[in-house]
């Protein structure tokens, strides 16, 4: 695995299985007002709760990879 260098202009990625993670994204914005965010609400697979763990892990990996590909320097998983 290689380490990528990110500068302060790179966003923080936040994802949730729905819109509930907006409160987490809001908290990140309040704590780190100079940061930009990329937010993914995975409404197509919401809720994650009744789904098999393997499916949740696969979705989480795919979303994380997409956020990293979009330049995210950090990922916040806002799911409960």
Secondary structure by P-SEA (a helix, b strand, c coil): cbbbbbcccbbbbbbcccccaaaaaaaaaaacccbbbbbbccccccccccccaaaaaaaaaaaaaaaaaacccccccccc
